[in-house]
Amino acid sequence: MDVHVVKRGETLWQIALNNGRTVEQIASCNCIDDPNKIEAGQVLRIPPKTVAARYPMDKEITDYFEYGVIYPKGHRFAGKPHTGVDFHVKEGAPVYAIGPGIVRKQGNDKDGYGYYNLIEHRLVGNIPIYSFNAHLALVLFPGQVVDNQTVVGREGCTGAGSGGIVHLHFELKQTDELGLFGKVNPGNLDNYYYNPRQVLENEEFSLLPLWCWNCSRCHE
């Protein structure tokens, strides 16, 4: 966490300007009711710069299945909406965390997602959001702290992807519940999931650093 020790004669406006923040952000982060009342020697927390989310793979989304596309007649999931998007580089290619987070769950769903992991992130406002990577050839362990440079798996073809097309199935979920797919239909998909393409391509979408997760003011 960045801090600033107030020098004699400094104003909160100067401190905010020098650190690329607003007076309101610093005042809120430090529970300052009157921005004109700061004292020399006072230690101020500098609220974090958020981290832009990255794509989980170094390639654009494939055209296999877009978010919300209905599985066709004859498919095992016929009539259900696709809950994520798919990526493909090559088998064994690295899959990255989209930003700061903690791996909460991992496992092997042999008849569905294959090797998977679920990572918790926090949006500005301390709002949890969960990235989910499936059909992996490699997974990490729960509790693993990650950032946008961390390889959290390798592209594979496990689970329902076995014997099919090698790819990463990627979801952005609103909760950490793993059984959401059984609850969704074309009319309620957005109640459980986010459209990954819209979120990751939104310049305003940003994630909090881990140290700020438990601060009730830094991200207001």
Stockholm file with secondary structure:
# STOCKHOLM 1.0

chainA/1-220         MDVHVVKRGETLWQIALNNGRTVEQIASCNCIDDPNKIEAGQVLRIPPKTVAARYPMDKEITDYFEYGVIYPKGHRFAGKPHTGVDFHVKEGAPVYAIGPGIVRKQGNDKDGYGYYNLIEHRLVGNIPIYSFNAHLALVLFPGQVVDNQTVVGREGCTGAGSGGIVHLHFELKQTDELGLFGKVNPGNLDNYYYNPRQVLENEEFSLLPLWCWNCSRCHE
#=GR chainA/1-220 SS CCEEECCTTCCHHHHHHHTTCCHHHHHHHTTCSCTTCCCTTCEEECCCCCEECCCSSSSCBCSSCCTTCBCCTTSTTTTCBCCSEEECSCTTCEEECSSSEEEEEEEEETTTTEEEEEEEEEETTTEEEEEEEEEEEEECCTTCEECTTCEEEEEBCCGGGTTSCCBEEEEEESSSCTTGGGGCCTTTGGGTEECHHHHHTCTTCEECCGGGTTCSSTTC
#=GC SS_cons         CCEEECCTTCCHHHHHHHTTCCHHHHHHHTTCSCTTCCCTTCEEECCCCCEECCCSSSSCBCSSCCTTCBCCTTSTTTTCBCCSEEECSCTTCEEECSSSEEEEEEEEETTTTEEEEEEEEEETTTEEEEEEEEEEEEECCTTCEECTTCEEEEEBCCGGGTTSCCBEEEEEESSSCTTGGGGCCTTTGGGTEECHHHHHTCTTCEECCGGGTTCSSTTC
//
